Amino acid sequence: MLTKRSLLLAAAAVIPLLGLSEMASAKEAKKLGLAVANLQADFFNQIKQSVEAYGKEKGIEIVTVDAKGDSATQVSQVQDLITQNIDALIYIPAGATAATVPTKTAKAAGIPVINVDRNAEGAPGDTFIATNSVASAKAVCDYIAKQAGGKGELIIIHGQKGTTPEVDRSKGCGEALSAYPDIKVVGELWSEGWHQDEGFKLTQDLLQSHPDVSIVIGQADALALGAAQAVKVANPGHKVWVAGFDGDVAALKALKGGVFDVTATQQTQGMGRLAVDAAIKLVAGETVPAEQLQDATLTTKDNVDQFIAKHP
């Protein structure tokens, strides 16, 4: 007959065994897939470098694929990554079109998904890591509006339509501009891939129709650099303030040189490390926040040197 004391002793003996069982069943991340939207963009390259360097530090193999801006290519690449038995997928959608497919495919295979910079509408990853683009874009647009004296004609060169950063940066800038009734948005155009040559061409087109523009908002540094080049070619005869977003390495140097006026420097290195840490936790069965938004720093000639020396 079991006594109360013998039952307690038996339970005490089982508890460590349960702990050992849980430890044995906890899975360890050994291989991660990194599906990048477009490695032609410095922003994505910085995240890639961070993920690969931090993965190496953690003893984790990183398999990287580059969609080169094409959603269909990315769908195929993610399917291939799954066949390589990855433990988790770090995913930067190539565009709004078909962005849900890789997430659904990976999750159907039991693979955790960490979305970085862009989320898939209707099929989010297990966690979303990005800059708080609404707040950061609001700060950028508020700064440039003040520099322009709170008045003038403004044009916006948007990123890829419907992507998370494009939507959020449009919202943030709109919130800022609502406080400046004497600033009139006279033109807006959307790029297909956030490229510098698009920034040049789209700005050039808008300046031909609106020669009195005094403010240009580029939703990425590449777009802003193209816009600044278009302004220089147009030679309007008055100051045109140009804003960007991202804190790309080349753009920060251009900002220091006075090519354009302000950007928001994102924590690309930090986001890469955070993505790997999230993957490790998810593979081990731990929970992570559904959204992990990071601050970006308003960057002008006054504080740009620190980010050129060491990118966050």
KEKOLPA-652482 format. One line per 3 residues: number of its first residue (from 1); their letters; for each residue z, x, y of N, C-alpha, C. Coordinates in Angstrom, 1 decimal, decimal comma. Atoms other than C-alpha are relative to their C-alpha. Last residue first. Layout:
KEKOLPA-652482
NUM> a> Z X Y Z X Y Z X Y  ...
//
This chain:
KEKOLPA-652482
312> phk> -1,0 0,7 0,7 -36,3 23,4 50,2 -0,5 -0,6 -1,3  0,3 1,4 0,1 -38,9 26,0 51,2 1,1 -0,7 -0,8  -0,4 0,6 1,3 -37,5 29,3 52,1 -0,2 -1,4 0,0
309> aif> -0,7 -1,0 0,8 -38,8 31,6 54,9 0,4 -0,5 -1,4  1,0 -1,0 0,4 -41,4 29,1 56,1 0,7 1,1 -0,8  0,8 0,6 1,1 -38,7 26,4 56,0 -1,1 0,9 -0,4
306> qdv> -0,9 0,1 1,2 -36,2 28,4 58,1 -0,8 -0,5 -1,2  -0,1 -1,3 0,6 -39,0 29,2 60,7 0,8 0,0 -1,3  0,9 -0,2 1,1 -39,8 25,6 61,3 0,2 1,3 -0,7
303> ndk> -0,8 -0,3 1,2 -36,7 24,8 63,4 -0,9 0,3 -1,2  -1,3 -0,5 -0,2 -37,9 24,8 67,0 0,8 0,3 -1,3  0,0 -1,4 -0,2 -41,6 24,6 66,3 1,4 0,6 0,1
300> ttl> 0,8 -0,3 -1,2 -41,0 21,1 64,9 0,0 1,6 0,1  0,3 -1,4 -0,2 -39,6 19,8 61,6 -1,0 0,2 1,2  1,0 0,0 -1,1 -37,9 16,5 60,9 -0,2 1,4 0,4
297> tad> -0,5 -0,5 -1,3 -36,1 17,2 57,6 -1,1 -0,1 1,1  0,9 -1,0 -0,5 -36,8 15,1 54,5 0,5 0,4 1,4  0,3 -0,1 -1,4 -34,0 13,3 52,7 -1,1 1,0 0,3
294> qlq> -0,4 -1,2 -0,6 -34,1 12,5 49,0 -0,4 0,0 1,5  0,7 -0,3 -1,2 -34,3 9,2 47,2 0,6 1,2 0,7  -0,7 -1,1 -0,5 -33,1 8,9 43,6 -0,8 0,5 1,2
291> eap> 0,6 -0,6 -1,2 -33,9 5,5 42,3 0,8 1,1 0,5  1,4 0,5 0,0 -33,1 4,0 38,9 -0,8 0,6 1,1  0,3 1,1 -1,0 -30,0 6,1 38,7 -1,5 -0,4 0,0
288> vte> 0,2 -0,6 -1,4 -29,6 8,1 35,5 -0,3 -1,1 0,9  0,6 0,9 -1,0 -28,1 7,0 32,1 -0,2 0,8 1,3  -0,8 0,3 -1,1 -27,5 9,4 29,2 -0,7 -0,9 1,0
285> gav> -0,6 1,3 0,1 -29,3 9,2 25,9 0,9 -0,4 1,2  -1,4 0,0 0,7 -29,8 12,9 25,5 0,6 -1,4 -0,1  0,2 -0,4 1,4 -33,5 12,5 26,3 1,3 0,0 -0,8
282> lki> 0,6 1,1 0,7 -32,6 10,7 29,5 -0,2 0,2 -1,5  -1,0 1,1 0,2 -30,2 13,4 30,6 -0,5 -1,2 -0,8  -1,0 -0,5 1,0 -32,7 16,3 30,0 1,0 -1,1 -0,3
279> aad> 0,6 0,0 1,3 -35,4 14,3 31,8 1,0 0,4 -1,1  0,1 1,4 0,4 -33,2 13,7 34,8 -0,6 -0,2 -1,4  -1,4 0,4 0,3 -32,4 17,4 35,0 0,0 -1,5 -0,5
276> val> -0,3 -0,6 1,3 -36,1 18,2 34,9 1,4 -0,4 -0,5  0,8 0,6 1,1 -36,9 15,7 37,6 0,3 0,5 -1,3  -0,7 1,3 0,3 -34,0 17,0 39,8 -0,8 -0,8 -1,1
273> rgm> -1,2 -0,3 0,8 -35,4 20,5 39,5 0,7 -1,3 -0,4  0,4 -0,5 1,3 -38,8 19,3 40,7 1,1 0,3 -0,9  0,5 1,2 0,8 -37,3 17,2 43,5 -0,5 0,5 -1,4
270> gqt> -1,2 0,8 0,4 -35,3 20,2 44,8 -0,4 -1,2 -0,9  -0,6 -0,8 1,0 -38,4 22,4 45,0 1,2 -0,8 -0,6  0,8 -0,1 1,2 -40,3 19,7 46,8 0,6 0,8 -1,1
267> qqt> -0,7 -0,9 0,9 -37,5 18,9 49,3 -0,8 0,1 -1,3  -0,6 0,6 1,2 -39,8 17,3 51,9 0,6 1,1 -0,9  0,0 -0,9 1,1 -40,4 18,7 55,4 0,7 -0,5 -1,2
264> atv> -1,3 0,2 0,8 -41,2 16,0 57,8 -0,1 0,9 -1,2  0,2 0,5 1,3 -43,9 17,0 60,4 1,4 -0,3 -0,6  -1,2 0,4 0,7 -44,3 17,6 64,1 -0,4 -0,4 -1,4
261> dfv> -1,3 0,1 -0,7 -46,6 19,0 66,7 1,2 -0,3 -0,8  -0,4 1,4 -0,2 -50,0 20,3 65,6 1,5 0,0 0,3  1,2 0,7 0,4 -51,9 23,6 65,8 0,3 -1,5 0,1
258> ggk> 0,4 1,0 -1,0 -49,0 25,1 67,8 -1,2 -0,8 -0,4  1,0 -0,5 -0,9 -48,7 28,3 65,8 -0,5 -1,0 1,0  -0,6 -1,1 -0,8 -45,4 27,3 64,3 -1,0 0,5 1,0
255> lak> -1,0 0,7 -0,9 -47,0 24,0 63,1 0,6 1,1 0,9  0,9 0,6 -1,1 -49,9 26,0 61,6 0,9 -0,7 1,0  0,4 -1,2 -0,8 -47,3 28,1 59,6 -0,9 -0,5 1,2
252> laa> -1,2 -0,5 -0,8 -45,6 24,9 58,5 -0,4 1,2 0,8  -0,2 0,9 -1,1 -49,0 23,4 57,5 1,1 0,5 0,9  1,0 -0,4 -1,1 -49,8 26,4 55,3 0,2 -0,8 1,2
249> vdg> -0,2 -1,3 -0,4 -46,6 25,8 53,3 -0,9 0,4 1,1  0,8 -0,9 0,8 -46,8 22,0 53,2 0,1 1,5 0,6  -0,5 -1,3 0,0 -44,0 20,3 55,0 -0,7 1,0 -0,9
246> dfg> 0,0 -0,7 1,3 -44,9 16,8 53,8 0,7 1,3 0,2  -1,1 0,3 0,9 -45,8 14,7 56,9 -0,2 0,8 -1,3  0,3 -0,1 1,5 -48,0 15,1 59,9 1,2 -0,5 -0,8
243> avw> -1,1 0,0 0,9 -48,0 14,3 63,7 -0,5 0,1 -1,5  0,4 0,2 1,4 -50,6 15,1 66,3 1,3 0,2 -0,9  -1,1 -0,4 0,9 -50,1 14,8 70,1 -0,3 -0,4 -1,4
240> vkh> -0,1 0,9 1,1 -53,3 14,7 72,1 1,1 0,5 -0,9  -0,8 -0,4 1,2 -53,1 16,4 75,5 0,0 -1,1 -1,0  -1,4 0,4 -0,2 -56,0 15,6 77,8 0,8 0,4 -1,2
237> gpn> -0,4 -0,3 -1,4 -59,5 16,9 78,3 1,4 -0,4 0,3  -0,1 1,2 -0,9 -60,9 15,2 75,2 0,5 0,2 1,4  -0,4 -0,5 -1,3 -62,1 18,4 73,5 0,1 -1,1 1,0
234> avk> 0,3 1,1 -0,9 -63,8 16,5 70,6 0,3 0,5 1,5  1,4 0,1 -0,1 -63,8 19,7 68,5 -0,4 -1,0 1,1  0,5 -1,3 -0,7 -60,2 20,4 69,2 -1,5 -0,1 0,2
231> vaq> -0,4 0,0 -1,4 -59,3 16,8 68,4 -0,5 1,2 0,7  0,9 0,9 -0,6 -61,2 17,0 65,1 0,3 -0,2 1,5  1,4 -0,6 -0,1 -59,4 20,1 64,1 -1,0 -0,9 0,7
228> aag> -0,1 -1,0 -1,1 -56,0 18,5 64,9 -1,3 0,7 0,2  0,0 0,8 -1,3 -57,1 15,5 62,7 0,1 1,0 1,2  1,4 0,4 -0,2 -57,9 17,8 59,8 -0,2 -0,7 1,3
225> lal> 0,7 -1,2 -0,3 -54,5 19,5 60,1 -1,5 -0,3 0,3  -0,3 -0,4 -1,4 -52,9 16,1 60,3 -0,7 1,2 0,4  0,7 1,0 -0,9 -54,7 14,8 57,2 0,3 0,4 1,4
222> ada> 1,4 -0,3 0,1 -53,5 18,0 55,3 -0,8 -0,9 0,9  0,3 -1,2 -0,9 -50,0 17,5 56,7 -1,5 0,3 -0,1  -0,3 -1,3 0,8 -49,8 14,0 55,2 -0,4 1,1 0,9
219> qgi> -1,1 0,3 0,9 -49,6 10,5 56,9 0,2 1,1 -1,0  0,6 -0,3 1,4 -51,6 11,8 59,8 1,1 -0,2 -1,0  -0,9 -0,1 1,1 -50,5 10,1 63,1 -0,8 0,3 -1,3
216> vis> 0,6 0,2 1,3 -52,7 10,8 66,1 1,1 0,2 -1,0  -0,9 -0,3 1,1 -51,4 10,3 69,7 -0,8 -0,3 -1,3  -0,9 -1,1 -0,3 -53,3 10,5 73,0 1,0 0,3 -1,1
213> vdp> -1,2 -0,1 0,9 -56,3 8,4 72,3 0,8 1,2 0,4  -1,2 -0,1 -0,8 -58,6 8,0 75,3 1,3 0,1 -0,8  -0,1 -1,3 -0,5 -61,8 8,7 73,4 1,3 0,2 0,8
210> hsq> -1,2 0,1 -0,9 -61,5 5,6 71,3 0,3 1,4 0,6  -0,1 1,3 -0,5 -64,8 4,9 69,5 1,2 -0,2 1,0  1,3 0,4 -0,6 -65,8 8,5 69,1 0,1 -1,4 0,6
207> lld> 0,0 -0,5 -1,3 -62,1 9,4 68,5 -1,3 -0,3 0,7  -0,8 0,8 -0,9 -62,0 7,1 65,5 0,0 0,4 1,5  0,6 1,3 -0,2 -65,0 8,7 63,8 0,8 -0,9 0,9
204> qtl> 1,2 -0,1 -0,8 -63,6 12,2 64,4 -0,7 -1,4 0,3  -0,5 -0,1 -1,4 -60,2 11,2 63,1 -1,2 0,1 0,9  -0,5 1,3 -0,4 -61,8 9,9 59,9 0,5 0,1 1,4
201> kfg> 1,0 0,9 -0,1 -63,9 13,1 59,4 0,5 -1,4 0,6  1,0 -0,4 -1,0 -61,2 15,6 60,1 -1,0 -1,1 0,3  -0,7 0,1 -1,3 -58,5 13,9 58,1 -0,9 0,3 1,2
198> edq> 0,0 1,4 -0,4 -61,0 13,5 55,3 0,7 -0,3 1,3  1,4 0,3 -0,4 -61,7 17,2 55,3 -0,1 -1,5 0,4  0,2 -0,5 -1,4 -57,9 17,8 55,2 -1,4 -0,4 0,5
195> hwg> 0,6 -1,3 -0,2 -57,5 15,7 52,0 -0,2 0,4 1,5  -0,9 -0,7 -0,9 -55,1 12,8 51,4 -0,5 1,4 0,4  -0,7 -1,0 0,7 -57,3 11,6 48,5 1,0 0,9 0,8
192> esw> 0,0 0,2 1,5 -59,1 8,5 49,4 0,8 1,0 -0,8  0,7 -1,0 0,8 -58,3 8,4 53,1 0,0 -0,4 -1,5  -0,7 -0,4 1,3 -57,5 5,2 54,9 -0,8 1,1 -0,6
189> leg> 0,9 -0,2 1,1 -58,5 4,4 58,6 0,8 0,6 -1,2  -0,6 -0,5 1,2 -56,5 3,0 61,5 -1,1 0,1 -1,1  0,8 -0,3 1,2 -57,5 2,4 65,1 0,8 0,5 -1,2
186> vvk> 1,3 0,4 -0,3 -56,2 1,2 68,5 -1,0 0,2 -1,2  0,8 -0,5 1,2 -52,5 1,3 67,8 -1,4 -0,6 0,2  0,9 1,0 0,6 -51,1 0,6 71,4 -0,8 0,7 -1,2
183> idp> 0,9 -0,8 0,9 -48,1 2,5 72,7 -0,8 -1,1 -0,8  1,1 -0,6 -0,8 -46,6 0,6 75,7 -0,9 0,9 -0,8  1,0 1,0 -0,2 -44,5 -1,7 73,4 -1,2 0,6 0,8
180> yas> 0,9 -0,5 -1,1 -42,6 1,3 72,1 -1,1 -0,9 0,3  -0,9 -0,2 -1,2 -39,6 0,1 70,0 -0,8 0,6 1,2  -0,4 1,4 -0,5 -42,0 -1,5 67,4 0,9 0,2 1,3
177> lae> 0,9 0,4 -1,1 -43,4 2,0 67,0 0,3 -1,3 0,6  -0,2 -0,8 -1,2 -40,5 3,2 65,0 -0,8 -0,5 1,2  -1,4 0,3 -0,5 -40,5 0,3 62,5 0,2 0,8 1,3
174> gcg> 0,1 1,3 -0,6 -44,3 0,7 62,1 1,3 -0,4 0,6  0,6 -0,2 -1,3 -43,8 4,3 61,3 -0,1 -1,2 0,8  -0,9 -0,7 -0,9 -41,4 3,5 58,6 -0,5 0,3 1,4
171> ksr> -1,1 0,9 -0,4 -43,6 0,8 57,1 1,0 0,7 0,9  0,5 1,0 -0,9 -46,7 2,9 57,1 1,1 -0,9 0,5  0,2 -0,7 -1,3 -44,8 5,8 55,6 -0,6 -1,0 1,0
168> dve> -1,3 -0,2 -0,6 -43,5 3,5 52,8 -0,2 0,7 1,3  -0,7 1,2 -0,4 -46,9 2,1 51,9 1,2 0,2 0,8  0,8 0,7 -1,1 -48,7 5,4 52,0 0,6 -1,2 0,5
165> ptt> -0,2 -0,6 -1,3 -45,9 7,1 50,1 -0,8 -0,6 1,1  -1,4 0,1 -0,5 -45,9 4,5 47,3 0,2 0,7 1,3  -0,9 -0,9 0,7 -49,7 4,4 46,8 1,4 -0,1 0,7
162> gkq> -0,7 0,6 1,1 -51,5 1,3 48,0 1,0 0,9 -0,7  -0,4 1,4 -0,2 -54,2 3,0 50,1 0,8 -0,5 -1,3  0,7 0,9 1,0 -54,4 6,7 49,6 0,6 -1,4 0,0
159> ghi> 0,2 -0,6 1,3 -53,0 8,3 52,8 -0,8 -1,0 -0,9  -0,9 0,3 1,2 -53,4 6,8 56,2 -0,4 0,9 -1,2  0,8 -0,4 1,1 -55,0 8,3 59,4 0,9 -0,1 -1,3
156> iil> -0,7 -0,3 1,2 -53,3 6,4 62,2 -1,0 0,4 -1,1  0,7 0,2 1,2 -54,6 6,2 65,8 0,8 0,5 -1,2  -0,4 -0,7 1,2 -52,6 5,8 69,0 -0,9 -0,3 -1,2
153> egk> 0,7 0,5 1,1 -53,3 4,9 72,6 0,2 0,9 -1,3  1,3 -0,6 0,3 -50,7 5,7 75,2 -0,7 -0,7 -1,2  1,2 0,9 -0,3 -47,1 5,1 76,1 -1,3 0,8 -0,5
150> gga> -0,2 1,4 0,3 -43,6 6,3 75,2 -1,2 -0,9 0,3  -0,5 0,8 -1,1 -43,8 9,5 77,0 0,1 -1,4 -0,2  1,1 0,5 -0,7 -46,0 11,2 74,4 0,4 -0,8 1,2
147> qka> 0,7 -1,1 -0,5 -43,1 13,3 73,2 -1,2 -0,4 0,9  -0,8 -0,5 -1,2 -41,1 10,1 72,8 -0,7 1,2 0,7  0,1 1,0 -1,1 -43,8 8,6 70,6 0,8 0,4 1,2
144> iyd> 1,3 -0,2 -0,7 -44,1 11,8 68,6 -0,2 -1,0 1,1  0,0 -1,3 -0,7 -40,3 11,8 67,8 -1,4 0,1 0,8  -0,9 0,1 -1,1 -40,2 8,1 66,9 -0,1 1,3 0,9
141> cva> 0,7 0,9 -0,9 -43,2 8,5 64,6 0,8 -0,2 1,3  1,2 -0,7 -0,5 -41,6 11,4 62,8 -0,7 -0,7 1,1  -0,4 -1,1 -0,8 -38,2 9,7 62,5 -1,1 0,8 0,6
138> kas> -0,6 0,6 -1,2 -39,7 6,5 61,2 0,4 1,1 1,0  1,2 0,4 -0,8 -41,8 8,5 58,7 0,5 -0,6 1,3  0,5 -1,3 -0,5 -38,5 10,1 57,4 -1,2 -0,3 0,9
135> avs> -0,8 -0,6 -1,0 -36,7 6,8 57,1 -0,6 1,2 0,6  -0,2 1,0 -1,1 -39,5 5,0 55,3 0,8 0,6 1,1  1,2 -0,1 -0,9 -40,5 8,1 53,2 0,1 -1,0 1,2
132> nta> -0,1 1,3 -0,7 -37,1 8,5 51,6 -1,0 -0,1 1,1  -0,6 -0,1 -1,3 -38,4 11,4 49,6 0,2 -1,4 0,5  1,0 -0,1 -1,2 -39,0 10,8 46,0 0,8 0,2 1,2
129> ift> -0,4 -1,1 -0,9 -37,5 10,6 42,5 -1,0 0,2 1,1  1,0 -0,3 -1,0 -37,9 7,4 40,5 0,6 1,0 1,0  -0,5 -0,3 -1,3 -36,0 6,8 37,3 -1,1 0,4 0,9
126> dgp> -1,4 0,1 0,2 -36,7 5,2 34,0 0,8 0,4 1,2  -0,5 -0,9 1,0 -40,3 4,8 35,2 1,5 -0,3 -0,2  -0,7 -1,2 -0,5 -41,5 1,7 37,0 0,5 0,9 -1,1
123> age> -0,4 -0,8 1,2 -44,0 -0,7 35,5 0,6 1,3 0,4  0,0 0,9 1,1 -44,8 -3,5 38,0 0,4 0,7 -1,3  -0,3 1,4 -0,3 -45,9 -1,1 40,7 0,0 -0,9 -1,2
120> anr> 1,0 0,9 0,5 -46,0 2,4 39,3 0,4 -1,4 0,2  -0,4 0,9 1,1 -43,9 4,7 41,4 -1,1 -0,9 -0,4  0,7 1,2 0,0 -45,1 7,7 43,5 0,5 -0,8 -1,2
117> dvn> 0,8 0,2 -1,2 -43,2 10,8 44,6 -0,7 -1,4 0,1  -0,3 -0,8 -1,2 -41,9 11,6 41,1 -1,0 -0,3 1,1  1,0 0,1 -1,0 -41,7 9,1 38,2 0,4 0,9 1,2
114> ivp> -0,6 -0,4 -1,3 -39,5 10,2 35,3 -1,1 0,0 1,0  1,0 -0,4 -1,1 -40,6 8,5 32,1 0,8 0,2 1,3  -0,4 0,3 -1,3 -38,6 8,4 28,8 -1,0 0,5 1,1
111> iga> -0,2 -1,2 -0,8 -40,6 8,5 25,6 0,4 -0,4 1,4  -1,4 -0,4 0,0 -40,1 5,8 23,0 0,3 1,2 0,8  -0,2 -1,1 0,9 -43,8 5,6 22,2 1,4 0,4 0,0
108> aka> 0,3 0,6 1,3 -44,1 2,2 23,9 0,2 1,0 -1,1  -1,2 0,8 0,4 -42,4 3,9 26,9 -0,2 -0,7 -1,4  -1,1 -0,9 0,3 -45,1 6,5 27,1 1,2 -0,8 -0,5
105> tkt> 0,4 -0,8 1,2 -48,0 4,0 27,0 1,2 0,9 -0,5  -0,1 0,9 1,1 -46,3 1,7 29,5 -0,3 0,7 -1,3  -1,4 0,4 0,1 -45,8 4,5 32,0 0,2 -0,9 -1,3
102> pvt> -0,7 -1,1 0,6 -49,3 5,9 31,4 1,5 -0,3 -0,2  0,4 -0,2 1,4 -50,8 2,4 32,0 0,7 1,2 -0,6  -0,9 0,5 1,0 -48,9 1,4 35,1 -0,3 0,4 -1,4
99> aat> -1,2 -0,8 0,0 -50,8 3,6 37,5 1,0 -0,4 -1,0  -0,4 -0,4 1,4 -54,1 2,0 36,5 1,3 0,8 -0,1  0,8 0,6 1,1 -55,2 1,9 40,1 0,4 0,6 -1,3
96> aga> -0,6 1,3 0,4 -52,4 2,9 42,5 -0,7 -0,7 -1,1  0,4 1,1 -0,9 -53,4 6,5 42,4 0,6 -1,3 -0,4  1,2 -0,5 -0,8 -53,0 9,8 40,6 -0,5 -1,0 1,0
93> piy> 1,2 0,8 0,2 -49,5 8,8 39,4 -1,1 0,5 0,9  0,4 0,3 -1,3 -46,9 11,6 39,4 -1,4 -0,7 0,0  1,2 0,7 -0,3 -45,2 11,5 36,0 -0,2 -0,2 1,5
90> ila> -0,1 0,0 -1,5 -42,6 13,6 34,4 -1,3 -0,3 0,6  1,2 -0,1 -0,8 -42,8 12,5 30,7 0,4 0,0 1,5  0,0 0,9 -1,2 -40,1 13,0 28,2 -1,2 0,3 0,8
87> din> -1,3 0,7 0,0 -39,6 14,5 24,7 0,1 -0,9 1,2  -0,9 -0,3 -1,1 -43,2 15,6 24,3 1,2 -0,9 -0,1  -1,4 0,2 0,3 -44,7 15,2 20,8 0,9 0,5 1,2
84> qti> -0,6 -1,4 0,1 -48,1 16,7 21,5 1,5 -0,1 -0,2  0,3 -0,6 1,3 -49,7 13,3 20,7 0,6 1,4 -0,2  -0,9 0,7 0,9 -47,8 11,9 23,8 -0,3 0,5 -1,5
81> ldq> -1,4 -0,6 0,0 -49,4 14,6 25,9 0,9 -0,7 -1,0  0,1 -1,2 0,7 -52,9 13,4 24,8 1,4 0,7 0,0  0,2 0,4 1,5 -52,2 9,8 25,8 0,0 1,3 -0,8
78> vqs> -1,4 0,4 0,4 -50,9 11,2 29,2 -0,1 -0,4 -1,5  -0,9 -1,2 0,1 -54,2 13,1 29,7 1,4 -0,4 -0,5  0,4 -0,7 1,2 -56,3 10,0 28,9 0,9 1,2 -0,2
75> vqt> -0,3 0,8 1,2 -54,5 7,9 31,4 -0,3 0,8 -1,3  -1,5 -0,1 0,2 -54,7 10,8 33,9 0,4 -0,9 -1,2  -0,3 -1,3 0,6 -58,5 11,0 33,6 1,5 0,1 -0,3
72> asd> 0,5 0,1 1,4 -58,8 7,3 34,3 0,3 1,3 -0,8  -0,9 0,8 0,8 -56,6 7,6 37,4 -0,4 0,0 -1,5  0,8 1,1 0,7 -58,7 10,4 39,0 1,0 -0,7 -1,0
69> gka> 0,2 1,2 -0,8 -57,1 12,5 41,7 -0,6 -1,1 -0,7  1,0 -0,3 -1,1 -57,6 15,9 40,0 -0,3 -1,3 0,8  1,0 1,1 0,1 -55,7 14,5 36,9 -1,1 0,2 1,1
66> dvt> 0,4 0,3 -1,4 -53,9 17,8 36,4 -1,1 -1,0 0,0  1,4 0,4 -0,1 -52,0 18,4 33,2 -0,3 -0,5 1,4  0,5 0,6 -1,3 -48,8 20,4 32,7 -1,5 -0,4 -0,1
63> vie> 1,4 0,1 0,1 -47,0 21,1 29,4 -0,5 -0,8 1,2  0,6 0,9 -0,9 -43,5 22,4 30,1 -1,5 0,0 -0,2  1,4 -0,2 -0,1 -41,5 24,1 27,3 -0,6 -1,1 0,9
60> igk> 0,9 1,2 0,3 -37,8 24,0 27,9 -1,4 0,3 0,2  0,5 -0,2 1,3 -35,5 27,0 27,8 -0,8 -1,1 -0,5  -0,7 0,8 0,9 -33,5 25,9 30,8 -0,4 0,1 -1,4
57> ekg> -1,4 -0,4 -0,1 -34,7 28,7 33,0 0,9 -0,8 -1,0  -0,1 -1,4 0,6 -38,2 28,1 31,8 1,4 0,4 0,0  0,1 0,2 1,5 -37,9 24,4 32,7 0,2 1,3 -0,7
54> yae> -1,4 0,5 0,4 -36,6 25,4 36,2 0,0 -0,3 -1,5  -1,0 -1,1 -0,2 -39,7 27,6 36,8 1,4 -0,5 -0,6  0,2 -1,1 1,0 -42,1 25,0 35,4 1,0 1,1 0,0
51> vsq> -0,3 0,5 1,4 -40,6 22,1 37,3 -0,2 1,1 -1,0  -1,4 0,2 0,1 -40,5 24,1 40,6 0,4 -0,5 -1,4  -0,6 -1,4 0,1 -44,0 25,4 40,3 1,5 -0,2 -0,3
48> kiq> 0,4 -0,6 1,3 -45,3 21,8 39,5 0,7 1,4 -0,2  -0,8 0,7 1,0 -43,4 20,4 42,5 -0,2 0,6 -1,4  -1,4 -0,4 -0,2 -44,8 23,0 44,8 0,9 -0,6 -1,0
45> nff> -0,1 -1,4 0,6 -48,3 22,4 43,4 1,4 0,5 0,1  -0,1 0,1 1,5 -47,9 18,7 44,1 0,1 1,3 -0,6  -1,2 0,8 0,3 -47,2 19,3 47,8 0,2 -0,1 -1,5
42> daq> -1,1 -0,9 0,0 -49,9 22,0 48,1 1,3 -0,7 -0,4  -0,9 0,3 -1,1 -52,6 19,4 47,2 1,2 1,0 -0,2  0,6 -0,6 -1,2 -55,4 20,8 45,0 0,9 -0,2 1,2
39> lna> -0,6 -1,3 -0,3 -53,0 20,2 42,1 -0,8 0,7 1,1  1,1 -0,9 -0,4 -53,9 16,5 42,0 0,6 1,3 0,5  1,1 0,8 -0,6 -51,9 13,6 40,5 -1,2 0,9 0,3
36> val> 0,1 -0,2 -1,5 -49,7 15,7 38,2 -1,2 -0,7 0,5  1,3 0,6 -0,4 -48,7 14,7 34,6 -0,1 0,0 1,5  0,0 0,1 -1,5 -45,8 17,0 33,5 -1,5 -0,5 0,4
33> glk> 1,3 0,2 -0,6 -45,0 16,6 29,8 0,1 -0,2 1,5  0,2 1,1 -1,0 -41,6 17,9 28,7 -1,5 0,1 0,4  1,4 0,0 -0,6 -40,8 19,9 25,5 -0,2 -1,2 0,9
30> kae> 0,6 -1,3 0,3 -37,4 20,9 24,2 -1,4 0,1 0,6  1,3 -0,1 -0,5 -35,1 18,1 25,4 -0,6 1,4 -0,2  0,2 -1,1 -1,0 -32,1 17,9 23,2 -1,4 0,1 0,4
27> kas> 1,2 -0,7 0,0 -31,2 14,7 21,3 -0,1 1,0 1,1  0,5 -0,2 -1,3 -27,6 13,6 20,8 -1,3 0,9 0,0  1,1 0,9 -0,2 -27,3 12,6 17,1 -0,6 0,1 1,5
24> ame> 1,1 -0,4 0,8 -25,2 15,7 16,2 -1,3 -0,9 0,3  0,6 -1,3 -0,5 -22,9 15,2 19,1 -1,3 0,4 -0,8  0,7 0,3 -1,2 -22,4 11,5 18,2 -0,6 1,3 0,6
21> slg> 1,2 0,8 0,3 -21,6 12,4 14,6 -0,8 -0,2 1,3  1,0 -1,0 0,5 -19,2 15,2 15,7 -1,3 -0,7 -0,3  0,5 -0,9 -1,1 -17,4 12,7 17,9 -1,0 0,9 -0,5
18> llp> 0,9 0,8 -0,8 -17,2 10,2 15,0 -0,6 0,8 1,2  1,3 0,1 0,8 -15,8 12,9 12,8 -1,0 -0,8 0,8  0,8 -1,3 -0,2 -13,2 13,7 15,5 -1,3 -0,1 -0,8
15> iva> 0,4 -0,2 -1,4 -12,1 10,0 15,5 -0,8 1,3 0,2  1,4 0,5 -0,1 -12,0 9,6 11,7 -0,5 0,3 1,4  0,9 -0,9 0,7 -8,9 11,8 11,2 -1,4 -0,4 0,2
12> aaa> 0,0 -1,3 -0,8 -6,9 9,9 13,9 -1,0 1,0 -0,7  0,8 0,2 -1,1 -7,8 6,6 12,2 -0,2 1,3 0,8  1,4 0,2 0,5 -6,5 7,8 8,9 -0,9 -0,1 1,2
9> lll> 0,5 -1,3 0,4 -3,3 9,0 10,5 -1,4 0,0 -0,4  0,2 -0,8 -1,3 -2,8 5,7 12,3 -0,6 1,4 -0,3  1,2 0,5 -0,7 -3,4 3,8 9,0 -0,3 0,8 1,3
6> srk> 1,2 -0,6 0,7 -0,9 6,1 7,2 -1,3 -0,5 0,6  0,1 -1,4 -0,3 1,8 5,3 9,9 -1,3 0,6 -0,7  0,5 -0,1 -1,4 1,2 1,5 9,7 -0,2 1,5 0,3
3> tlm> -1,0 0,2 -1,0 1,7 1,8 5,9 -0,6 0,1 1,4  0,1 -0,8 -1,2 -1,0 1,4 3,4 1,0 -0,4 1,0  0,0 0,9 -1,2 0,0 0,0 0,0 0,0 0,9 1,2
//
